[in-house]
Amino acid sequence: MLTLHSVHFDNYIPNWRNNLAVISQNVLALIVDGKIKYTLNDQTFIAEKGELLFIPAGTLRASENADGEHQKITVLFKHDDDSAKELPFLGKNRFDKCKIRSFEYMKRRFERLYLETVGDVKFHQFVVSGIFHELIGMAAREFELVEVTPIKLKLANELQKYLVAHFRQPIQIEQLAALVHRSANYTISLFREVMGISPIQYVHLLRVKEACNLLTNSDLTVTEISDYLGYYDHSYFFRIFKKYMFMSPTEYRLAGSQSPHLL
């Protein structure tokens, strides 16, 4: 059994630090931006943007800003023996750290978990439980991932840069394959292996992220935002947005003045 204790968001806090102490809860932390200096038992290291950390309960921990301020979302939880048997990273009972393949998606899930825990939306406890267990499962996969070869990482980064620059345009797999001089099937498989999601799913994430920004910070209508992002079928845009944000674009805009935003 997994038991969520709390979720915390460190948002560029000056002079942030945790003094040396034994932690009583497991810590699952995603570094959203910046760097953090950690001392765990006798080991000191720097955690950077895009890294996922697991620190087991009972660890002697100290931490502080490194080279400026940082953003981090931290999940505190406990687990029982059955969960340790099912989830290897819990069973090892030791510190673990990895670079996230699908950073944007993982960040969104951490953000949504935090927003649900600080809000007072009806039935939020069910949503919180679902996202929390999803994150634990995703973490288990990330920590077990065999390290990606440098050439695969290089090619995936080229694809990612192209998608970020052209996410509002129609994306054809054949275009991406030509970009890295590989077959279409290999290109999809490569991107999924490194990033954790397909190229098309990544484009949807980029578009939804921009939609959230426009819904919060512009006067564009939902239809205009849909067109701007390349969703000329507006009902399809609604379905994609709700799939990733668990609410419609209209609901998201209405909730904008009532909820904190990390996007």
Secondary structure by P-SEA (a helix, b strand, c coil): ccccccccccccccccccccccccbbbbbbbcbbbbbbbcccbbbbbcccbbbbbccccccccccccccbbbbbbbbcccaaaaaacccccccbbbbbbbcaaaaaaaaaaaaaaaaaccccaaaaaaaaaaaaaaaaaaaaaacccccaaaaaaaaaaaaaaaacccccccaaaaaaaccccaaaaaaaaaaaccccaaaaaaaaaaaaaaaaaccccccaaaaaaaacccaaaaaaaaaaaaccccaaaaaaacccccccc
